[in-house]
């Protein structure tokens, strides 16, 4: 049967009942109550002890001065409900039920670590659990208790401090998505292997932080250079070859004075338009180069320019003698 808390008082005085208690009666009145228990918890009394009519009853008495006794259970502790007359002896008693329950409790525990529990009706033994397990409430278990590990629901919010977490115990699966912010990262903790390919974007690179050492050889392509940003200082001496110069890009302003030598001028490339007026002196004309076709019909070549041609010295109607001898002549 289910175990209940009962009340005991030392030195409770014997008294009598003041009316007839039938075998089915649920209350009776006592003449005195010196030392008797009272309150919500029940206690046992015996009526007509040591007689054939002896009966033990589980009762309650509400207040300290109450003489009315309320019956909980008739005919307990191997007795039978009976009718009792006025004046029958009555007093609180310790029963075999009380002693048996104490013995039952003591005998229930048999092994080191046993815990005394109560199931739906009586005492029960709960054996010691596995090392590092804890005792938990479990409504499914017969005793309402069970050993086990602490589930998430059993841990109060913010109860797990750093000291409670073992070293190297927090893996990727334990970290919530997006939970590692700047504050959680130690300085110099993000190494190359931690960065996914193609994830260092322009916004991630601080201004002026891509140095020469950071650029792989042959990786600065045309598209990477802003217009008009390759200055003279950036070009190595003798590095601008013919292939690097756009056709027609070398104009007068790009040529240094006296830099166009004979070797730089293609044959037949100096045309009339390229020769400045009066620029072709005798020294520039090779011997035996000027033929008749080169002399204009209106050239009006002075006589002094003709070797071996002489006149008589007159002003008009000169006689011209062509000879290799001494000059002679007269009027025509």
Buried (B, 14 or more C-beta within 10 A) or exposed (E): EEEEEBBEEEEBEEBBBBBEBEEEBEEBBBEBBEBBBBEEEBBBBBBBBEEEBBBBBBBBBEEEEBBEBEBBEBBBBEBEBBEBEEEBBBBBBEBEBBEEBEEEBEEBBEEEEEBEBBBEEEBBBBEEBEEEEEBBEEEEBEBBBBBBEEEEEEEEEEEEEEEEEEEEEEEEEEEEEEEEEEEEEEEEEEEEEEEEEEEEEEEEEEEEEEEEEEEEEEEEEEEEEEEEEEEEEEEEEEEEEEEEEEEEEEEEEEEEEEEEEEEEEEEEEEEEEEEEEEEEEEEEEEEEEEEEEEEEEEEEEEEEEEEEBBEBEEEEEBBEBEEEEEEEBEEE
